[in-house]
Amino acid sequence: REPLWPEQGWALLQLLLMASFSQAEDPMCRQRGDPENPLLSKDGDFILGGMFSFHSSWEDRMDNYTHKPMPLQCTSLNFRDFQFAQAMRFAIEEIDNSTDLLPGISLGYKIYDTCGSVARSVGVTLALANGNEIVSVPLKAPCTRPAHVQAIIGETSSSPTIAVATVIGPFVLPVISHFATCACLSDKTKYPSFLRTIPSDYYQSRALGHLVKHFGWTWVGAIRTNNDYGNNGMATFTETAQQLGICLEYSVSFFRTDPYVKIQKIIEIIKASTSKVIVAFLSHADLDVLLHEFSYHNLSGYQWVGTESWIFDSQTAKMDIHHILDGAIGLSIPKAHVTGLREFILDVKPLNSSNNELFTEFWETLFSCKFKELKSSAEILRECTGREDMTGVQNSYTDMSLMPIFNNVYKGVYAVAHALHNILSCNKTCNKNVQLDPFTVLQHIRKIHITTKEGDEVYFNENGDPAAKYEIINWQPRGNGIVEFVTAGLYDTSLTPEKQLNLQNESLIWARNTKQVPVSVCSEKCPPGTRKVLQKGRPVCCYDCIRCAEGQISNVTDSVTCERCLPEFWSNERRDACVKKEAVFLSYEEIMGALLTAASLFGACMTIGVILIFFKYRKTPIVRANNSELSFLLLFSLILCFLCSLTFIGQPSDWSCMLRHVAFGITFVLCISCLLGKTIVVLMAFRATRPGSNVQKWFGQTQQRLCVTAFTLIQVIICIIWLTTSPPFPSKNLIEFKDKIILECALGSAVGFWAVLGYIGLLAILCFIFAFLARKLPDNFNEAKFITFSMLIFCAVWITFIPAYVSSPGKFSVAVEIFAILACSFGLLICIFIPKCYIILLKPEKNTKRNMMGKKAPNSL
């Protein structure tokens, strides 16, 4: 490259010459840079500034930084902001014609075109604050003076508004925006003089989150404008979504100047996604660019959720010729009406006297005609006559769908007017001598609380924001490609949280023109009886549904945990409810209980039959032998043994638990005591036959009765001690079976229970020993042999009972105990009394005293 030092040297020389000449000039204050001139203006006692993007773009220019850049050449006339400017002019004209508000005071305006450029917006802001005039001042006097305007109405978008509010903040000059919704502008430490007549996106973003949640959409995609409006709004929406359990499958940014590659990438992301709902935090200009490409790639069938920037924009609806946005739902500023404003906006001919250049461009764009200049003179050959009729014209300028935003401009102007009215102490006249300063004007604007002629309240909270209220708009396609914006509900932040969202679902139309609410979830809802388990490495909205374990339930949809049932309850088959566990005990109704009852009654009847036989043949030798009194007492005790088993059947109660063990213990001791007495009688009887033996007089009937009574009384005492210290009681066994409750009798004191059993076992062993010793005594009918057999059965049963009882679960342990009682009772009855009955009934010839005393060789066991 060639060296640049000659050019740099020449530029330095020019700078030195300018400095030398400037020192010779008279001292004066002049604005640095090119002056900014208003597009529309009107003189008045007090001036309001206006900033609108009459053009939406500008021509590219190549700056080489060696020459002063040329001013921006604005292009693409923007009818939308033209309407906003007309709304500002209408409000000022209405105030000037009013005798109640600012009487005798005229308001003027200076309205600038910012072309959608942030840099241009900052330049306009300084022009409104300082003015463009060159002012001579005394030497060393400061150039500061009061603000050129009392307040600024604008900007339309958030990003330029942030720049404007940042620059003008130190001067506390009020800036009132009608359409800048970024929540960041509520920060009064950064933007102390900013106010707005449109709600903050903080409320809109949260409202969108609740709207998405209301329809059960937990898996959504998101597209945002890559500026302060989109980025801040989407950040708040994302935060709200996380709180409400909504997950974003993707979140992409876009700006209308992005290259086509960026659009292509967004389309690929949408096509690859599984979510069916797209939250679009986009400006209308950015959506218009995307909409064309979405139509080309046929991205239809998605449910769109929109913001106030485009959801009620009729121009966006007209561009959607492929019905990409059909069924869209979103939030908009509530509908408004300002009497006379529509007519004022459509009457544009007065603009011809204000700015002929603007009027010419506007008129040519509006009517698609051209003013042609003749070469021979300065006259204008009018293909456009300037007298064209607006009637029948259908374009974005004649469309009044943005009337709520026009109303915001209108309210902003009236807020300033009422503040000035209060500062100037206006009644029938105003005090024009009051020196105004921006801080005073700002303070009064913040305090105003007025109602417009249409009944709209105008006031600002501590953040400079109005109350947030949104209409819920649904795009419903009609015939001929027309889309109707149907109000389907309301979101009002002034109400309690549960009442803020009010929707009429039955009137909604969704994507693909259906009335069925779309489903957009990563995972289907987990039904009751299951719980959610997050999928590894995926958002919380993606999960698997795992069935609750036994004994646990979940009775709500999408439960994250399963709750364990109370100890007395168990989960049903579907695991969505706890049902009371089945109470299990040995009852008379079931087969096992009925069989044991029958066996018990049969044994008792059988014993009664034996008693009747013995009573009938009570005088026969076989009955009288070996103390018939003990035989009858033994039979009576056997009846009690059979019947005591019935106390073990049925639902346990306090009395049945105490009775069953006590009755069992005492009746068996009585039975074994009788056997022990009979055994001793047999043994003593033969010892008494020896010469000189007086054993029989020491063990007569009285001693036998005392023996039985003493042995039984010991067991009674053991039972009394057991019952008074720690008696058996009914209990619920919740451990043995997971789905059943075992109703059983707890022992109370295990020592007492085993003492009763141990005492019975001790007597049984003694009885067995005595019977075993007497088994070979000479007698044709030696009863000791049968007692020996019965004791063998008795001991065998109770030895096997112990492990069987301990290992048997629930009611089966009761059945084991009953079986042991019945087995022992039948063993005693059969071994001791059935042989005697056999002789009495079938072999009466053997029932003689001689036969009973006959001598035979003793039989061995």
C-alpha positions in Angstrom: 0.0 0.0 0.0 1.1 3.6 -0.6 1.9 5.7 2.4 -1.0 7.9 3.7 1.2 10.6 5.3 0.5 13.3 2.5 -3.3 13.0 3.1 -2.9 12.9 6.9 -0.6 16.0 6.8 -3.1 17.9 4.7 -5.9 17.0 7.1 -3.8 18.3 10.0 -3.1 21.5 8.2 -6.8 22.1 7.6 -7.5 21.5 11.3 -4.9 24.1 12.4 -6.2 26.7 9.9 -9.8 26.2 11.3 -8.5 26.6 14.8 -6.7 29.8 14.0 -9.8 31.3 12.3 -12.1 30.2 15.0 -10.1 32.1 17.6 -10.7 35.3 15.6 -14.5 34.8 15.5 -16.9 36.3 18.0 -17.7 34.1 21.0 -20.9 32.1 20.3 -22.6 28.8 21.1 -23.1 26.6 18.1 -24.1 22.9 17.9 -21.4 20.5 16.7 -22.2 18.4 13.7 -24.9 18.8 11.1 -28.2 20.4 12.4 -31.2 18.1 12.6 -34.3 19.7 11.1 -37.9 18.6 12.0 -40.0 16.9 9.4 -43.2 18.5 10.9 -43.3 21.5 13.1 -45.6 24.1 14.6 -44.8 27.1 16.8 -46.4 27.5 20.2 -45.9 28.9 23.7 -44.6 25.5 24.7 -43.1 22.9 22.4 -43.3 19.2 22.5 -40.8 17.0 20.7 -41.7 14.0 18.7 -39.5 11.1 17.4 -40.9 8.7 14.9 -39.5 6.5 12.2 -41.2 7.9 9.2 -38.8 5.7 7.2 -37.9 2.2 8.2 -34.4 2.0 6.6 -31.6 4.0 5.0 -29.2 3.7 2.1 -25.9 2.1 2.7 -22.9 4.3 2.5 -19.2 3.6 2.4 -17.3 5.6 5.0 -13.5 5.8 4.5 -12.9 8.0 7.6 -11.0 10.6 5.6 -14.0 12.8 4.9 -17.0 13.8 6.9 -19.8 11.3 6.5 -22.8 12.3 4.6 -26.2 12.6 6.3 -28.4 9.4 6.3 -30.5 9.0 3.2 -33.8 7.6 4.6 -35.8 5.1 2.5 -38.9 3.0 2.7 -41.7 5.2 4.0 -43.3 3.8 7.1 -47.0 4.4 7.3 -47.3 3.0 10.8 -45.1 5.7 12.4 -46.7 8.3 10.1 -50.0 7.4 11.9 -48.3 7.8 15.3 -47.2 11.3 14.3 -50.7 12.2 13.2 -52.0 11.0 16.6 -49.6 13.4 18.3 -50.6 16.3 16.1 -54.3 15.5 16.7 -53.9 15.5 20.5 -52.0 18.9 20.3 -54.7 20.4 18.0 -57.4 19.2 20.3 -55.7 20.7 23.4 -55.1 24.0 21.6 -58.8 24.1 20.7 -59.8 23.4 24.3 -60.9 26.1 26.8 -60.6 23.8 29.8 -57.0 22.6 29.4 -54.2 25.1 29.1 -56.6 28.1 28.3 -54.8 30.8 26.4 -51.7 28.6 25.9 -50.8 27.1 22.6 -48.8 24.0 22.2 -46.4 23.5 19.3 -44.4 20.5 18.2 -41.2 19.5 16.4 -41.5 16.0 15.0 -38.3 14.4 13.7 -37.7 11.3 11.5 -35.2 8.9 13.0 -35.3 6.4 10.2 -35.1 3.6 12.7 -31.5 4.4 13.3 -30.1 4.6 16.9 -27.5 7.1 15.9 -30.0 9.3 14.3 -32.3 9.0 17.4 -29.5 10.3 19.6 -28.8 13.2 17.3 -32.5 14.1 17.2 -32.6 13.9 21.0 -29.8 16.4 21.4 -31.5 18.7 18.8 -34.7 18.6 20.8 -32.9 19.3 24.0 -30.7 22.2 22.7 -32.1 23.5 19.5 -30.2 24.2 16.3 -29.9 28.0 16.5 -26.5 29.7 16.8 -26.6 32.0 19.8 -24.1 34.7 20.6 -23.1 35.0 24.3 -20.7 37.2 26.3 -17.1 36.0 26.7 -16.7 33.2 29.2 -20.5 32.8 29.7 -21.8 29.2 29.7 -23.8 27.9 26.7 -26.4 26.3 29.0 -30.0 27.3 28.7 -33.5 25.8 29.4 -34.5 22.8 27.3 -35.8 23.5 23.9 -38.9 21.3 24.4 -40.9 20.4 27.5 -41.1 16.7 26.8 -40.4 14.2 24.0 -43.0 11.7 22.7 -41.3 8.6 21.3 -39.5 6.5 20.3 -41.4 3.6 18.9 -38.9 0.7 19.4 -37.1 -0.3 22.5 -33.5 -0.1 21.3 -33.5 3.5 20.1 -35.6 4.4 23.1 -32.9 3.0 25.4 -30.3 5.2 23.6 -32.6 8.2 23.9 -33.4 7.7 27.5 -29.7 7.1 28.3 -28.6 10.4 26.6 -31.4 12.5 28.0 -31.5 11.0 31.5 -28.9 13.4 33.0 -30.9 16.4 31.8 -34.1 14.9 33.3 -36.1 15.9 30.2 -39.3 13.7 30.2 -39.4 11.0 27.5 -42.8 9.3 27.0 -42.9 6.3 24.7 -46.0 4.8 23.3 -44.6 1.5 22.1 -41.2 0.8 23.8 -42.0 -2.2 26.0 -38.5 -3.4 27.2 -38.7 -4.2 30.9 -35.2 -2.8 31.3 -36.6 0.7 30.8 -38.3 0.5 34.2 -34.9 0.9 35.9 -35.1 4.4 37.2 -31.4 4.4 38.2 -30.5 4.2 34.5 -33.4 6.0 32.9 -34.7 8.5 35.5 -36.8 10.6 33.1 -38.4 7.8 31.1 -42.1 7.1 31.2 -44.4 5.2 28.9 -48.1 4.6 28.2 -47.7 1.0 27.2 -47.1 -1.8 29.8 -43.7 -3.2 30.4 -42.7 -6.4 28.8 -42.1 -7.7 32.3 -45.8 -8.2 32.6 -46.3 -9.3 29.0 -43.5 -12.0 29.3 -45.0 -13.3 32.5 -48.5 -13.3 30.9 -47.2 -15.3 27.9 -45.8 -17.8 30.3 -49.1 -18.2 32.1 -50.9 -18.4 28.8 -48.6 -21.2 27.6 -49.0 -23.0 30.9 -52.8 -22.7 30.7 -53.0 -24.8 27.6 -50.6 -27.4 29.0 -47.8 -26.6 26.5 -44.6 -27.6 28.4 -42.3 -28.1 25.4 -42.0 -25.0 23.2 -39.7 -23.3 20.8 -38.8 -19.6 20.9 -37.8 -17.0 18.4 -36.9 -13.5 19.4 -35.8 -10.2 17.8 -32.1 -9.7 18.4 -32.4 -6.4 20.1 -33.3 -5.1 23.5 -37.0 -5.7 23.0 -36.6 -9.4 22.0 -33.7 -10.3 24.2 -35.0 -8.8 27.4 -38.5 -10.0 26.8 -37.4 -13.5 26.1 -35.2 -13.5 29.2 -38.2 -12.7 31.4 -40.3 -15.3 29.6 -37.6 -18.0 30.0 -37.4 -17.2 33.7 -41.2 -17.4 34.1 -41.3 -20.6 32.1 -38.8 -22.3 34.3 -40.9 -21.3 37.4 -44.0 -22.8 35.7 -42.4 -26.0 34.6 -42.2 -25.0 30.9 -39.1 -26.0 28.9 -37.7 -24.4 25.8 -36.5 -26.9 23.2 -34.7 -24.1 21.4 -34.4 -20.3 21.6 -33.0 -18.5 18.5 -32.5 -14.8 17.8 -33.0 -13.0 14.5 -32.8 -9.5 13.1 -34.1 -8.4 9.7 -30.6 -7.5 8.5 -29.2 -11.0 9.3 -27.9 -13.0 6.3 -30.0 -15.6 4.6 -27.8 -18.4 6.2 -29.2 -17.4 9.6 -32.8 -17.7 8.4 -31.9 -21.1 6.9 -30.5 -22.3 10.2 -33.6 -21.2 12.0 -35.8 -23.2 9.6 -33.7 -26.3 10.0 -34.0 -26.0 13.8 -37.8 -25.7 13.6 -38.1 -28.7 11.3 -35.9 -30.8 13.5 -37.8 -30.0 16.6 -40.5 -32.0 18.3 -42.3 -29.1 19.9 -45.5 -27.8 18.1 -45.7 -24.4 19.8 -43.5 -21.4 18.9 -43.3 -18.3 21.1 -42.4 -15.4 18.9 -41.1 -12.4 20.7 -40.5 -10.6 17.4 -41.1 -7.1 16.1 -43.5 -7.0 13.1 -40.7 -6.0 10.7 -38.6 -9.1 11.7 -41.6 -11.4 11.5 -42.4 -10.1 8.0 -39.0 -11.1 6.8 -39.2 -14.6 8.4 -42.8 -15.1 7.2 -41.8 -15.0 3.6 -39.2 -17.8 4.1 -41.4 -19.9 6.3 -44.1 -19.8 3.5 -41.5 -20.9 1.0 -40.5 -23.9 3.2 -44.2 -24.6 4.1 -43.6 -24.4 7.9 -47.3 -24.6 8.6 -49.1 -26.5 11.4 -47.3 -24.9 14.2 -49.1 -23.1 17.0 -47.8 -19.5 17.2 -47.9 -17.5 20.4 -47.3 -13.8 19.8 -46.6 -10.4 21.5 -48.4 -7.1 21.1 -45.8 -6.1 18.4 -47.5 -8.3 15.7 -50.4 -10.2 17.1 -53.0 -7.6 16.0 -51.1 -6.3 13.0 -53.4 -6.5 10.0 -50.4 -6.0 7.6 -48.7 -9.0 8.9 -52.0 -11.0 8.5 -52.2 -9.8 4.9 -48.7 -11.0 4.2 -49.5 -14.5 5.5 -51.0 -15.7 2.3 -49.9 -19.3 3.0 -51.7 -19.4 6.4 -48.5 -20.0 8.4 -49.9 -18.0 11.4 -53.5 -19.3 11.3 -54.8 -19.9 14.8 -52.1 -17.8 16.4 -52.8 -16.6 19.9 -51.1 -13.8 21.8 -51.4 -10.6 23.8 -52.4 -7.1 22.6 -53.1 -3.8 24.1 -56.8 -3.5 24.8 -58.9 -2.0 22.0 -59.4 1.7 22.2 -61.3 4.4 20.4 -60.5 8.1 20.2 -63.3 10.2 18.7 -62.2 12.1 15.6 -58.7 10.6 15.4 -59.5 8.4 12.4 -60.8 11.3 10.4 -57.8 13.4 11.3 -55.3 10.7 10.3 -57.0 10.3 6.9 -57.0 14.0 6.3 -53.4 14.5 5.1 -53.8 17.5 2.9 -52.8 20.0 5.7 -49.3 18.3 5.6 -48.8 19.8 2.2 -48.2 23.2 3.8 -45.9 21.8 6.5 -43.4 19.8 4.4 -43.8 19.7 0.7 -41.1 17.0 0.3 -42.6 14.7 2.9 -46.1 15.3 1.5 -44.9 14.5 -2.0 -43.3 11.2 -1.0 -46.2 10.2 1.2 -48.8 11.0 -1.5 -46.8 9.1 -4.2 -46.5 6.1 -2.0 -50.1 6.2 -0.8 -51.7 6.5 -4.3 -48.8 4.8 -6.3 -48.5 7.8 -8.5 -45.8 10.3 -9.4 -45.4 14.0 -9.4 -43.3 14.8 -12.6 -41.3 18.0 -13.0 -41.3 19.8 -16.4 -38.0 20.7 -17.8 -39.2 24.0 -19.2 -40.6 25.5 -16.0 -40.9 25.0 -12.2 -44.5 24.0 -12.5 -45.3 20.4 -11.5 -47.0 18.2 -14.0 -49.4 16.2 -11.8 -49.9 12.7 -12.7 -50.6 12.8 -9.0 -53.1 15.7 -8.7 -52.8 16.1 -4.9 -56.6 16.0 -4.8 -57.0 12.2 -4.9 -59.8 10.8 -2.8 -58.9 8.6 0.2 -62.3 6.9 0.0 -61.9 3.3 -1.1 -58.1 3.3 -0.5 -57.1 0.1 1.3 -53.5 0.0 2.5 -51.6 0.1 5.8 -52.2 3.8 6.2 -56.0 3.6 6.1 -55.8 0.5 8.4 -56.8 1.6 12.0 -56.0 -1.7 13.7 -53.2 0.1 15.7 -55.7 2.4 17.3 -54.7 1.2 20.8 -51.1 2.5 20.0 -52.5 5.7 18.6 -54.3 6.1 21.9 -51.0 5.6 23.7 -49.6 8.6 21.8 -52.7 10.5 22.6 -52.5 9.8 26.3 -48.8 10.7 26.4 -49.5 14.2 25.0 -52.4 14.7 27.4 -50.2 13.7 30.3 -47.7 16.4 29.5 -50.5 19.0 28.9 -52.1 18.3 32.3 -48.7 18.5 34.0 -48.1 22.0 32.3 -51.7 22.9 33.3 -50.8 22.2 37.0 -47.4 23.9 36.9 -48.9 27.1 35.3 -51.7 27.1 37.9 -54.3 27.3 35.1 -57.8 28.1 35.9 -59.5 30.4 33.4 -56.0 31.7 32.5 -52.5 30.4 32.9 -49.5 32.1 34.5 -47.1 32.4 31.5 -44.4 33.9 33.7 -43.6 30.6 35.4 -40.0 29.5 34.6 -40.2 25.9 33.5 -37.5 23.4 34.1 -37.4 19.7 33.0 -37.3 18.3 36.5 -40.4 20.2 37.6 -42.3 19.0 34.4 -41.1 15.4 35.1 -42.3 15.4 38.7 -45.7 16.7 37.7 -46.1 14.2 34.9 -45.3 11.4 37.4 -48.0 12.6 39.7 -50.9 13.0 37.2 -53.9 10.8 37.4 -56.4 11.8 34.8 -59.2 10.3 32.7 -59.4 11.0 29.0 -62.6 11.9 27.2 -63.0 8.2 26.2 -62.8 7.2 29.9 -59.2 5.8 29.9 -57.2 6.4 33.0 -53.7 7.8 32.6 -51.2 7.5 35.4 -47.7 6.1 36.1 -46.4 3.9 38.9 -43.0 4.4 40.6 -41.3 2.9 37.6 -43.0 5.2 35.1 -45.2 2.3 33.8 -49.0 2.2 33.4 -51.2 -0.6 34.7 -50.7 -3.7 32.7 -53.8 -5.1 31.0 -53.8 -7.2 27.8 -56.5 -8.7 25.6 -55.9 -12.2 24.4 -56.2 -12.2 20.6 -56.8 -15.3 18.4 -56.2 -15.3 14.7 -59.3 -16.8 13.1 -59.3 -17.1 9.3 -62.4 -16.2 7.4 -63.4 -16.4 3.8 -61.4 -14.7 1.0 -58.1 -15.0 3.0 -59.3 -12.5 5.6 -58.1 -13.0 9.2 -60.3 -11.8 12.1 -58.6 -10.8 15.3 -61.0 -12.3 17.9 -60.7 -11.3 21.5 -60.7 -14.5 23.4 -59.9 -13.3 26.9 -58.2 -10.8 29.2 -55.1 -10.7 31.3 -55.3 -8.1 34.0 -52.4 -7.8 36.5 -54.5 -5.6 38.8 -56.4 -8.7 39.9 -55.4 -11.5 42.2 -53.0 -14.1 40.6 -55.7 -16.8 40.2 -58.1 -14.3 38.5 -55.6 -12.5 36.2 -56.1 -14.9 33.2 -59.6 -15.1 31.9 -60.2 -17.1 28.8 -63.1 -18.4 26.7 -61.7 -21.6 25.3 -64.8 -22.6 23.4 -64.3 -19.7 20.9 -60.7 -20.4 20.0 -59.4 -21.7 16.7 -56.0 -23.3 16.5 -53.4 -24.2 13.9 -54.7 -25.9 10.8 -58.1 -24.3 11.6 -59.0 -26.9 14.2 -60.8 -26.5 17.5 -58.7 -29.1 19.3 -56.1 -27.6 21.6 -52.6 -28.6 20.2 -50.4 -30.8 22.3 -46.8 -29.8 22.7 -45.0 -31.8 25.4 -41.6 -33.6 25.5 -43.2 -36.5 27.4 -46.8 -37.4 27.8 -48.3 -36.8 31.3 -47.6 -39.5 33.8 -51.0 -40.9 34.9 -51.9 -41.5 38.5 -50.1 -44.6 39.8 -46.8 -43.5 38.3 -44.0 -41.0 39.0 -41.7 -39.0 36.8 -38.1 -39.9 36.4 -36.0 -37.4 34.5 -34.2 -38.5 31.4 -30.5 -38.1 31.8 -29.0 -35.0 30.1 -32.4 -33.6 29.0 -34.6 -30.8 30.3 -36.9 -31.4 33.2 -39.9 -31.7 30.9 -38.5 -34.9 29.4 -39.0 -37.8 31.6 -40.1 -41.4 31.8 -43.1 -42.6 33.8 -42.2 -45.3 36.3 -44.9 -47.3 38.1 -45.1 -46.8 41.8 -43.7 -49.6 44.0 -46.0 -51.9 46.0 -47.4 -50.0 49.0 -46.9 -46.7 47.3 -49.3 -44.5 45.3 -49.6 -41.3 43.3 -53.1 -39.9 42.9 -52.3 -36.9 40.8 -51.0 -36.5 37.2 -47.3 -35.9 36.7 -46.4 -36.8 40.3 -42.7 -36.6 41.0 -42.8 -38.9 44.0 -44.9 -41.9 45.1 -46.3 -41.6 48.6 -46.2 -44.6 50.9 -49.5 -45.8 52.3 -50.2 -45.7 56.0 -49.3 -49.0 57.8 -53.0 -50.2 57.8 -53.4 -49.5 54.1 -52.0 -50.9 50.8 -51.9 -49.7 47.2 -54.5 -50.9 44.8 -53.7 -52.6 41.5 -53.5 -49.3 39.7 -51.3 -47.8 42.5 -53.5 -44.6 42.5 -55.2 -45.1 45.9 -54.5 -46.7 49.2 -57.1 -49.2 50.2 -57.5 -50.7 53.7 -55.6 -53.9 54.1 -57.7 -57.1 54.4 -58.0 -58.1 58.0 -57.1 -61.8 58.2 -57.9 -64.1 61.1 -59.1 -67.7 61.5 -62.9 -67.4 61.1 -65.7 -69.8 61.3 -66.7 -69.0 57.8 -63.6 -70.2 56.0 -63.0 -73.9 55.3 -60.1 -74.4 57.7 -62.0 -72.7 60.6 -65.1 -74.7 59.8 -63.2 -78.0 59.8 -61.5 -77.3 63.1 -64.8 -76.2 64.6 -66.4 -79.5 63.4 -63.5 -81.5 64.8 -63.7 -79.7 68.1 -67.5 -80.3 68.4 -67.1 -83.9 67.3 -64.5 -84.5 70.0 -66.7 -82.9 72.6 -69.7 -85.0 71.5 -67.6 -88.1 71.4 -66.5 -87.4 74.9 -70.0 -86.9 76.1 -70.9 -90.2 74.5 -68.2 -91.9 76.5 -69.5 -90.2 79.6 -73.0 -91.5 79.0 -71.6 -95.0 78.4 -69.5 -94.9 81.6 -72.5 -93.5 83.5 -74.7 -96.3 82.3 -72.2 -98.9 83.1 -70.8 -97.2 86.1 -71.2 -100.3 88.4 -69.3 -102.6 86.1 -65.7 -103.6 87.1 -64.0 -101.9 84.2 -65.6 -98.5 85.1 -65.1 -98.9 88.8 -61.5 -100.0 88.3 -58.8 -97.4 89.0 -61.1 -94.7 90.6 -64.1 -94.0 88.4 -64.3 -90.5 90.0 -61.0 -89.6 88.3 -62.3 -91.1 85.0 -65.4 -88.9 85.0 -63.3 -85.8 85.9 -60.8 -86.7 83.1 -63.7 -87.0 80.6 -65.1 -83.6 81.8 -61.6 -82.0 81.4 -61.4 -83.5 77.9 -64.7 -81.9 77.0 -63.2 -78.6 78.1 -60.1 -79.3 76.1 -62.1 -79.8 73.0 -64.2 -76.8 73.5 -61.4 -74.4 74.5 -60.1 -74.7 71.0 -63.2 -72.8 69.8 -61.9 -69.7 71.7 -59.0 -69.6 69.2 -61.4 -69.2 66.2 -62.9 -65.8 65.4 -61.7 -62.2 65.5 -59.5 -61.6 68.5 -60.7 -59.4 71.3 -59.5 -58.5 74.7 -61.5 -61.2 76.4 -61.0 -63.9 73.8 -57.2 -63.4 73.9 -57.1 -63.9 77.7 -59.6 -66.7 77.7 -58.0 -68.8 75.0 -54.6 -69.2 76.7 -55.9 -69.4 80.2 -58.6 -72.0 79.3 -56.1 -74.0 77.3 -53.6 -74.0 80.2 -55.9 -74.8 83.0 -58.0 -77.5 81.2 -54.9 -79.4 80.0 -53.4 -79.3 83.5 -56.6 -80.6 84.9 -56.6 -83.4 82.3 -53.0 -84.3 82.9 -53.5 -84.1 86.7 -56.2 -86.6 86.4 -54.0 -88.9 84.4 -51.2 -88.4 86.8 -53.5 -89.4 89.7 -54.7 -92.5 87.8 -51.1 -93.5 87.1 -50.2 -93.1 90.7 -53.2 -95.1 91.7 -52.2 -97.9 89.4 -48.7 -97.8 90.7 -49.7 -97.6 94.3 -52.3 -100.3 94.1 -49.8 -103.0 93.3 -47.3 -101.7 95.8 -50.1 -101.9 98.5 -50.4 -105.7 98.0 -47.0 -106.3 99.4 -47.0 -107.5 103.0 -46.7 -104.6 105.6 -47.3 -101.9 103.0 -49.6 -99.0 104.1 -49.2 -97.0 100.8 -52.9 -97.2 100.0 -53.9 -95.4 103.1 -51.6 -92.5 102.1 -53.0 -92.3 98.6 -56.7 -92.8 98.9 -59.5 -90.9 97.1 -59.0 -87.8 99.3 -55.3 -87.6 98.5 -56.1 -88.1 94.8 -58.6 -85.2 94.9 -56.0 -83.0 96.7 -53.3 -84.0 94.2 -55.5 -83.0 91.2 -56.6 -79.8 93.0 -53.0 -78.9 93.9 -51.6 -79.4 90.4 -54.4 -77.5 88.9 -54.2 -74.7 91.4 -50.5 -74.1 90.5 -51.5 -73.5 86.9 -54.3 -71.2 88.0 -51.8 -69.2 90.0 -49.4 -69.0 87.0 -52.3 -67.8 84.8 -53.4 -65.2 87.4 -49.8 -63.8 87.6 -49.7 -63.7 83.8 -53.0 -61.9 83.4 -52.3 -59.3 86.1 -48.8 -58.4 84.9 -48.9 -58.5 81.1 -51.9 -60.3 79.8 -52.4 -61.3 76.1 -54.1 -58.7 74.0 -55.4 -58.4 70.4 -52.8 -56.9 68.0 -52.4 -56.2 64.3 -49.5 -57.9 62.6 -48.6 -55.5 59.7 -45.2 -57.2 59.0 -46.0 -60.8 58.2 -47.9 -59.9 55.0 -47.4 -56.7 53.0 -51.0 -56.5 51.8 -52.9 -58.0 54.7 -53.4 -57.3 58.4 -53.1 -60.3 60.6 -55.4 -60.0 63.6 -53.8 -62.1 66.3 -53.4 -62.3 70.0 -50.1 -61.0 71.2 -48.7 -63.0 74.2 -48.2 -59.9 76.3 -45.6 -61.7 78.4 -43.7 -64.4 76.6 -42.5 -65.7 80.0 -46.1 -66.2 81.1 -47.0 -68.1 77.9 -43.9 -70.4 78.1 -44.4 -70.9 81.9 -47.9 -72.2 81.2 -46.7 -74.5 78.4 -43.6 -75.6 80.5 -45.8 -76.5 83.5 -48.0 -78.6 81.2 -44.9 -80.3 79.8 -43.5 -81.0 83.2 -46.7 -82.7 84.4 -46.9 -84.7 81.1 -43.3 -85.9 81.6 -44.0 -87.0 85.2 -47.2 -88.7 84.0 -45.2 -90.5 81.3 -42.6 -91.6 83.7 -45.1 -93.0 86.2 -47.1 -94.7 83.5 -43.9 -96.2 82.0 -42.9 -97.6 85.4 -46.4 -99.2 85.8 -46.8 -100.5 82.3 -45.7 -104.1 83.1 -47.7 -104.6 86.3 -49.8 -107.8 86.2 -53.3 -107.1 85.1 -55.5 -108.1 82.3 -56.4 -104.5 81.8 -53.5 -102.5 82.9 -54.5 -98.8 82.3 -51.0 -97.6 82.7 -50.1 -99.0 79.3 -52.7 -96.8 77.6 -51.7 -93.8 79.6 -48.2 -94.4 78.4 -49.3 -94.5 74.8 -51.4 -91.3 75.3 -48.5 -89.5 76.9 -46.2 -90.5 74.0 -48.7 -89.0 71.6 -49.1 -85.9 73.8 -45.4 -85.3 74.1 -44.8 -85.9 70.4 -47.6 -83.5 69.4 -46.3 -80.7 71.7 -42.6 -81.3 70.7 -43.5 -80.8 67.0 -45.9 -78.0 67.9 -43.2 -75.6 69.1 -41.3 -75.2 65.8 -44.5 -75.4 63.7 -46.1 -72.7 65.9 -43.1 -70.4 65.6 -42.7 -70.8 61.9 -46.3 -70.6 60.8 -47.5 -67.2 59.6 -50.6 -65.4 60.8 -53.7 -67.4 61.3 -51.9 -70.6 60.5 -50.1 -70.4 63.8 -53.5 -70.3 65.5 -54.5 -73.3 63.4 -51.4 -75.2 64.5 -52.2 -74.5 68.1 -55.8 -75.7 67.7 -54.6 -78.8 65.8 -52.2 -79.6 68.7 -55.0 -79.2 71.3 -57.3 -81.4 69.3 -54.6 -84.0 68.5 -53.7 -84.3 72.2 -57.4 -84.4 73.2 -58.2 -87.2 70.7 -55.1 -89.0 71.7 -56.1 -89.1 75.3 -59.7 -89.9 74.6 -58.9 -92.7 72.1 -56.0 -94.3 73.9 -57.6 -94.3 77.4 -61.3 -94.7 76.9 -62.0 -96.3 73.6 -60.5 -99.7 74.7 -62.8 -99.6 77.7 -65.8 -98.7 75.6 -64.9 -101.5 73.3 -65.1 -104.0 76.1 -68.2 -102.5 77.6 -70.1 -102.5 74.4 -68.6 -105.3 72.3 -67.0 -107.7 74.8 -69.2 -107.6 77.9 -68.0 -111.1 78.9 -64.6 -109.6 79.7 -66.2 -106.9 81.9 -65.9 -109.0 85.1 -63.9 -108.7 88.2 -62.4 -112.1 87.7 -61.3 -111.4 84.2 -59.9 -108.0 85.3 -57.8 -109.8 88.0 -56.7 -112.6 85.8 -53.0 -113.2 85.6 -51.2 -113.2 82.3 -47.7 -112.8 81.3 -47.0 -109.1 81.0 -46.9 -107.7 77.5 -43.9 -105.7 76.6 -44.2 -102.5 74.7 
